[in-house]
Amino acid sequence: MKNIVILGSTGSIGRNALEVISKFQERFRVVGLAAGKNISLLAEQIKKFQPKVVAVSDEKAYRDLKSEIQNTKYKIQNLPEMLSGTDGICAVASMLQADIILSSIVGSAGLLPTIAAIRAGKTIALANKETLVTAGEMVMSMAEKHNAHILPVDSEHSALFQCLEKQTKDNIKKLILTASGGPFINMTAEDLNNVSPREALNHPNWSMGRKITIDSATLMNKGLEVIEAYHLFNMPVEKIDVLIHPQSIIHSIVEFKDGSYLAQLSMPDMKAPIAYALSYPERLANVIEPINWEEISGLTFKKPDTKTFPCLSFAYDAIEAGGTMPAVLNASNEIAVAAFLGGVIGFSDIPVIIKKVMDVHKLQPADDINTILEADGWARRKTQEELNK
């Protein structure tokens, strides 16, 4: 029996993880949950899974939840210990009873809790890509120091992880991340000027949260995944490529120096990489629907169009610049995406604003958490300044 903590339990990854855990109750026990503002769903999760500790990042939501779970309609017999704020989330992330911490809080808010789990020497099922994007070198060094194990949950990195097992680095020629391309992959730059948030949120293959769905549409999500792969697998960035694969059946490919390839294939369902991270090194039975090979008419691939979708190229630029630039890229993107979803800017304005912020950033070494957080804060303020113009 593995004891699980889920950071971001009310989000898309958290909900999928709890579905997996529900199906395999003889293997997993939920001991901690952490969430933001969706207290009605969190209260239902508390009732069903009976965690020992619960943390809520938003202070008002924390107070509302304390009142809510005492409501007789929930009939919760054993009330959990209740914590709040970033300190509360970090406490859940490092709780002694936990065997695995699923880190799935969206955005840079997941950085400090993930670091807390690393310092506690936990096994971390990492779904928060921003942790490695903003502080990858520091995080991987800390994981080694504290004997913490990081298992990737992103479908692409999970695929690479599976393909690379028992492989030596000098045999690898290239890592290839696949991307669905999102809903706009065949559009021109002119077409993108008029797309709405509703259209951008209509992903053809995956069911994801709002922010990551917009990142998929801009190809920023794939750019962030390139940075993540760079740190996770200690691979030179020139050996990390991206291919557009609209069917989302092949999740990543490893090319070897002898001209052969290994790829991981499955239906586009996040429960598969979640289950693999939770059960590693074992595999669970019947987690997702198998591929119906007779119904697949073809698997197609093409190079990404970085002129129309420049956010992908920004990620390569950020890796080359190093230091605090990836943190600035990530923070600026978070603010720009929120502005698009709020109707403040158009879809095509997202990369324009990010580029302006990156161009004026004064690079610093990303060798401590305070410097990284300062760069993050600066990028958010600067992006807001650009939005106010």
Residue pairs with C-beta under 8 A, 6 or more apart in sequence:
1 26
1 27
1 28
1 29
2 27
2 28
2 29
2 99
2 100
2 278
3 28
3 29
3 30
3 31
3 97
3 98
3 99
3 100
4 17
4 21
4 28
4 29
4 30
4 31
4 32
4 98
4 99
4 100
4 102
4 278
5 30
5 31
5 32
5 33
5 34
5 92
5 93
5 95
5 98
5 100
5 101
5 102
6 14
6 17
6 18
6 30
6 32
6 33
6 34
6 102
6 104
7 14
7 34
7 89
7 92
7 93
7 101
7 102
7 103
7 104
7 105
7 110
7 113
7 114
7 128
8 14
8 34
8 35
8 36
8 102
8 103
8 104
8 105
8 106
8 110
8 127
8 128
9 15
9 17
9 18
9 33
9 34
9 35
9 42
9 45
10 35
10 36
10 38
10 41
10 42
10 45
11 35
11 104
11 105
11 106
11 209
12 207
12 208
12 209
12 212
12 270
13 102
13 104
13 127
13 153
13 270
13 274
14 35
14 102
14 104
16 270
16 271
16 274
17 102
17 104
17 274
17 278
18 30
18 45
18 48
18 49
19 271
20 28
20 271
20 274
20 275
20 278
20 284
20 287
21 28
21 30
21 49
21 278
22 48
23 287
24 275
24 279
24 284
27 279
27 284
28 278
30 49
30 50
30 51
31 51
31 52
31 53
31 95
31 97
31 98
32 51
32 52
32 53
32 54
32 55
32 92
32 95
32 97
32 98
33 42
33 45
33 46
33 49
33 51
33 53
33 54
33 55
33 80
33 92
34 54
34 55
34 56
34 57
34 88
34 89
34 92
34 93
34 105
34 113
35 41
35 42
35 55
35 56
35 57
35 61
36 56
36 57
36 58
36 61
36 105
37 58
37 61
39 56
39 61
39 64
39 65
39 68
40 68
42 54
42 56
42 65
43 65
43 68
43 69
43 74
44 74
45 51
46 54
46 69
46 74
46 76
46 80
47 69
47 74
47 75
47 76
50 76
50 77
50 78
50 80
51 80
52 80
52 81
52 95
52 97
53 80
53 81
53 83
53 91
53 92
53 95
54 65
54 80
54 81
54 82
54 83
54 92
55 82
55 83
55 84
55 85
55 88
55 89
55 91
55 92
56 62
56 65
56 82
56 83
56 84
56 88
57 84
57 85
57 86
57 88
57 89
57 105
57 109
59 84
59 85
62 82
62 84
62 85
62 88
65 82
66 82
68 74
69 76
69 79
70 79
83 89
83 91
83 92
86 109
86 112
86 113
89 105
89 112
89 113
90 112
90 113
90 116
91 116
92 113
93 101
93 103
93 113
93 114
93 116
93 117
93 120
93 122
94 116
94 117
94 119
94 120
94 122
98 122
99 122
99 123
100 122
100 123
100 124
100 125
100 277
100 278
101 114
101 117
101 122
101 123
101 124
101 125
102 124
102 125
102 127
102 153
102 274
102 277
102 278
103 110
103 113
103 114
103 117
103 124
103 125
103 126
103 127
103 128
103 131
104 110
104 127
104 128
104 153
105 113
105 128
106 128
106 209
106 211
106 212
107 128
107 130
107 211
107 330
107 334
108 130
108 134
108 327
108 330
108 331
108 334
108 376
110 128
110 130
110 131
111 128
111 130
111 131
111 134
111 135
111 369
111 372
112 369
114 124
114 126
114 128
114 131
114 139
115 131
115 135
115 139
115 142
115 369
117 124
117 148
118 124
118 139
118 142
118 143
118 146
118 148
118 150
119 142
119 146
119 148
120 146
120 148
121 146
121 147
121 148
122 148
122 149
123 148
123 149
123 151
124 143
124 148
124 149
124 150
124 151
125 151
125 153
125 274
125 277
125 278
126 132
126 150
126 151
126 152
126 153
126 154
127 153
127 154
127 274
129 154
129 224
129 225
129 227
129 228
130 224
130 330
131 139
132 139
132 140
132 227
132 228
132 231
132 232
133 224
133 227
133 228
133 326
133 327
133 329
133 330
134 326
134 327
134 330
134 331
134 366
134 372
134 376
135 327
135 366
135 369
135 372
136 227
136 228
136 230
136 231
136 326
137 231
137 366
138 366
138 367
138 368
138 369
138 372
139 231
140 150
140 231
140 232
140 234
142 148
143 149
143 150
150 232
151 161
151 277
151 280
152 158
152 160
152 161
152 228
152 232
152 273
152 277
153 270
153 273
153 274
153 277
154 225
154 228
154 273
155 251
155 268
155 270
155 272
155 273
156 177
156 178
156 225
156 229
156 251
156 252
157 225
157 228
157 229
157 232
157 252
158 251
158 264
158 272
158 273
158 276
158 277
159 250
159 251
159 252
159 263
159 264
159 273
160 175
160 177
160 229
160 232
160 233
160 252
160 254
160 264
161 232
162 264
162 276
163 252
163 253
163 254
163 262
163 263
163 264
164 172
164 233
164 254
167 254
167 256
169 234
169 235
170 257
171 256
171 257
171 258
172 235
172 239
172 254
172 255
172 256
172 257
173 239
173 255
173 256
173 257
174 239
174 240
174 241
174 254
174 255
175 229
175 233
175 235
175 239
175 240
175 241
175 252
175 253
175 254
175 255
176 240
176 241
176 242
176 243
176 252
176 253
176 254
176 255
177 222
177 225
177 226
177 229
177 240
177 241
177 242
177 243
177 252
178 242
178 243
178 244
178 245
178 248
178 250
178 251
178 252
178 253
178 301
179 216
179 219
179 221
179 222
179 242
179 243
179 244
179 245
179 304
180 203
180 204
180 205
180 206
180 216
180 244
180 245
180 246
180 247
180 248
180 268
181 219
181 244
181 245
181 246
181 304
182 200
182 203
182 204
182 213
182 216
182 217
182 218
182 219
183 199
183 200
183 202
183 203
183 204
183 217
184 191
184 192
184 195
184 199
184 200
184 217
184 347
185 244
185 246
187 195
187 308
188 308
189 307
189 308
189 348
192 308
192 347
192 348
193 346
193 347
193 348
194 346
195 346
195 347
197 214
197 340
197 341
197 343
200 213
200 214
200 217
200 340
200 347
201 210
201 213
201 214
203 213
203 216
203 217
204 246
205 246
205 247
205 248
205 268
206 213
206 216
206 248
206 268
206 270
208 216
208 270
210 341
211 334
211 337
211 338
211 341
212 221
214 337
214 340
214 341
214 350
215 221
215 224
215 311
215 333
215 337
216 222
217 347
218 309
218 311
218 337
218 347
218 350
218 351
219 304
219 306
219 309
219 311
219 312
220 311
220 312
220 314
220 315
220 333
220 337
220 350
222 242
222 304
222 312
222 315
223 311
223 312
223 313
223 314
223 315
223 316
223 329
224 315
224 330
226 237
226 240
226 242
226 312
226 315
226 316
226 319
227 315
227 318
227 319
227 326
229 235
229 240
230 237
230 240
230 319
237 316
237 319
237 320
242 304
242 312
243 253
243 301
243 302
243 303
243 304
244 301
244 302
244 303
244 304
245 299
245 300
245 301
246 300
247 296
247 298
247 299
247 300
248 268
249 265
249 266
249 267
249 268
249 291
249 296
249 299
250 263
250 264
250 265
250 299
251 263
251 264
251 265
251 266
252 263
252 264
253 261
253 262
253 263
254 261
254 262
254 263
255 261
256 262
265 291
266 272
266 288
266 291
267 288
267 289
267 290
267 291
269 288
269 289
271 287
271 288
272 287
272 288
275 283
275 284
275 287
276 283
304 312
306 312
306 313
309 351
310 351
310 355
311 333
311 350
311 351
311 354
314 329
314 351
314 354
314 355
314 358
315 326
315 329
317 325
317 358
318 325
318 326
318 328
318 329
318 358
319 326
321 363
322 363
322 366
323 363
323 364
323 365
323 366
324 361
324 363
324 364
324 365
324 366
324 371
324 372
324 375
325 358
325 361
325 363
326 366
327 366
327 372
327 375
327 376
327 379
328 357
328 358
328 361
328 375
328 376
328 378
328 379
329 354
329 358
329 379
330 376
330 379
331 375
331 376
331 377
331 379
331 380
331 383
332 353
332 354
332 357
332 358
332 379
332 380
332 382
332 383
333 350
333 354
334 380
335 379
335 380
335 383
335 384
335 387
336 345
336 349
336 350
336 353
336 354
336 383
336 387
337 350
339 345
339 349
339 353
339 387
340 346
340 347
340 349
340 350
344 387
345 353
345 387
353 383
353 386
353 387
354 383
356 386
357 379
357 382
357 383
357 386
360 382
361 375
361 378
361 379
361 382
364 371
364 374
364 375
365 371
366 372
366 375
